[in-house]
Amino acid sequence: MFDRPNSDAAFDDASKKEAVVLVHLDLNVSDFAEAEQEFIELVESTGARIATIVHGKRQRPDAKFFAGTGKVEEIRQHVLANDAALVIFNHDLSPSQERNLEKQLECSVIARTGLILDIFARRARSHEGKLQVELAQLKHMSTRLVRGWTHLERQKGGIGMRGPGESQLETDRRLLAQRVKSLKKRLEKVQSQRDQGRRSRQRSDISVVSLVGYTNMGKSSLFNRLTAADVYADDRLFATLDPTLRRMKLHGIQPLIMADTVGFIRKLPHDLVESFRSTLDETRDAALLLHVVDAGAADRDDLLHHVDEVLQKIGADEVPQLIVCNKIDLLENHKARLDRDENGRITRVWLSAKTGEGIDLLRQALQEYFPEHTDELDEATESTVP
């Protein structure tokens, strides 16, 4: 993966405990407080030290600076007072707004999308995940291209094709387009391999159950509990990026494939959704989605809605869902239980992936959902539910 532009380099410095200034403006949205808390968690997950958060209220963004000139001056004073290396807006900024702000503030400025892309770049571990993140970064940064992309020449071993009348910017744009094309071809090969695996499972009549949900809801912990796997799980946003598939079996039914996927977030960047589409296909083609949510979250219904919006974007909104209310161990006097609708169908399972309470109820729910699978259990199954 090639070197990233200056704004990301500044963010790397910030992650070494240099001060960053955050900007979160109220544009008359209903989830202002929740969005700010999520913003703070995103920044903290990078290891950056938050010097201060600048607030403000506007009816609409300013065309030149997004924030008004008075607010920009306030931000500049915070930058100077804290010797801040970076300013992060919890909003989408246009390329011209970013450039104008950097000139005015005399430090690097990134928007919410750049922050999320940077976090994804840090967390991707698999070859496919790194390719997907790089593609998303390039798509996003192509609109912000001014100059400074000549390092891409190293990807081709020195191109040397610039004509006498061609500007540096035009050369950089062409090199960027070539890199995007190369990444897409490599991802197409990975997608072909995924499709082969998917067709093989379909021929074997093995159903896929995909874990979905907002980031940091405990999906990976639940995945480990169900499959006896050892997938990395941590109490931070986007701990899981690379999809993991494991076989699991329940008493009385044939094996299922359990898929752990990347968590979603408010306003997930469009380029990221597009670049991760091949990974998210595991969700779209699943027989059932286990939609994991924090049982004690005050904005639980809003989080469910945000995830449903992303599922709609990837064409997975028609896949049946079972709501899994996780983290009941954090609630007082709350026991594991099953909720059923008027027809007796299970709609929600309340459990704790951390303690294991209620896992047996989730097994029961899966057994009821796949009643036709009564074949002999496959002893070669990779992972067995404890």
PyMOL commands that set and color helices and strands:
alter all, ss='L'
color gray80, all
select helices_A, chain A and resi 6-14+32-44+69-82+95-105+112-123+127-142+150-156+168-203+219-227+270-275+277-284+300-313+328-330+359-369
alter helices_A, ss='H'
color red, helices_A
select strands_A, chain A and resi 19-26+49-57+86-89+108-110+208-213+244-248+256-260+288-294+321-326+337-340+346-350
alter strands_A, ss='S'
color yellow, strands_A
deselect
rebuild
show_as cartoon
